[in-house]
Structure formats: C-alpha cells, structure tokens
Amino acid sequence: MSEFIDLLRESVIVQGVLTIGVIATCCYLWVRGEVVPPELLQVLWAVLAFWMGGKVQSVIQRGRR
C-alpha cells in the first residue's frame, strides 16, 4: 500500500490513467472511422511526451539512489 501512495504522490498513476484515457479515445475514434479532431491529436502528443519525459526522469532518479 505504501508503494501505491508513493506512486500516487509522484503522480505516476495519474499520468498513466490520463495517457491511457487519451489514447483510448483516439483509438476509439479511429476504429469507428470518425475524424479525430486536430486538437485531440495535439493533446495526445503532448500527453505522450509528458508521460515519457516523466518516465525518463524517474529512471534517472532511481539511478542516483
């Protein structure tokens, strides 16, 4: 439970849920054959970049410990 609290405090869980939600929304629209709004695509790339950057920082911090 303490690991869950630590991950929640570091917002890893929030980032993951947000990323999965945006990706799922885009995939749902693509599968249905609907047009994905350009704004949603911009959000998708921004969220992915932020999430990946967070992962890189997490790995860097683990290496320093």
C-alpha positions, 0 to 999 in steps of 0.5 A: 500500500505504501508503494501505491501512495508513493506512486500516487504522490509522484503522480505516476498513476495519474499520468498513466490513467490520463495517457491511457484515457487519451489514447483510448479515445483516439483509438476509439475514434479511429476504429469507428472511422470518425475524424479525430479532431486536430486538437485531440491529436495535439493533446495526445502528443503532448500527453505522450511526451509528458508521460515519457519525459516523466518516465525518463526522469524517474529512471534517472532518479532511481539511478542516483539512489 
